[in-house]
Amino acid sequence: KSQEAYNLALECGQALNEKVLSDDDLTDCISLVNEKIYEYEESVNKASKAIVELAEDPTSQDFIQAVNDHRTDKKAKEYFEALRTRLQKAARR
């Protein structure tokens, strides 16, 4: 029975290890998220410029698209910033 308990404990430990990210994995994830944040920041800035350039006709399809792009990309950027914060907290544990 003690061998069975040991084997079960070993299996549980292995299962937990598969669910936990290593420090290197967390660092890699943070780097990938930082790249996404940068991409969305660039996209938000591009949409902002388009909004300003097209502001004379706020009913135009291009203006409406620029506003939609800005909103969508800003939300995505905020999501990735929150994800980065969670990953950074996890990395400090």
Residue pairs with C-beta under 8 A, 6 or more apart in sequence:
21 29
21 90
23 91
26 87
26 90
26 91
27 91
29 87
30 84
30 87
30 88
30 91
33 80
33 83
33 84
33 87
34 84
36 76
36 80
37 77
37 80
37 81
37 84
40 73
40 74
40 76
40 77
40 80
41 77
43 69
43 73
44 70
44 73
44 74
44 77
46 69
47 66
47 67
47 69
47 70
47 73
48 70
50 62
50 63
50 66
50 69
51 63
51 66
51 67
51 70
54 60
54 62
54 63
54 66
55 63
57 63
58 64
